[in-house]
């Protein structure tokens, strides 16, 4: 439709390329450790890269994201306890289907809007201060406990941070928490860059720039 109306050809990224571009966006300037796990939680998928010496040793895409979790598992606005457990089980199943080598990492690096808005929410709720870009994993349980009830008071907490994500942010946090605990992560690092910068770097590299 876009090509027909605007004459613009759209290049659709496959899962592996999307994951690699997300990693490329931060590998030279956004990683505080030579090893860890990088994730990008989108609406319909979640890219994961396990890296050592700043080199990917495993990468893949979970066919589940913050929006698809909401649509598939959530009955009202925020998931209840049973719905949250179902999301966690699905995420674990999808990770195991990728058949990664079992590994423990200290740091999880997050790119994209879900992890950035998680940080904004934690700042808004006074869990961390605005200058912090590292989130202890235990805080994810604390913030999910804070939002466990579907009521106006809790809705307002997200509306004041990112209104358009009121229905997807909590499922996104559950995805991040599940991945972090699966790989025994201690801290989540919020990266400023995202796949957009990865695409830009790729285009510049292709032009020899």
Secondary structure, 3 states (H helix, E strand, C coil): CHHHHHCCCCCCCCHHHHHHHHHHCCCCCCCCCCCEEEEEECCCCEEEEEEECCEEEEEEEECCCHHHHHHHHCCCCCCCHHHHHHHHHHHHHHHHHCCCCCCCCCEEEEECHHHHHHHHHHHHCCCCCCCCCEEECHHHHHHHHHCCCCCHHHHHHHHHHHHHHCCCHHHHHHHHHHHHHHCCCCEEEECCCCHHHHHHHHHHHHCCC
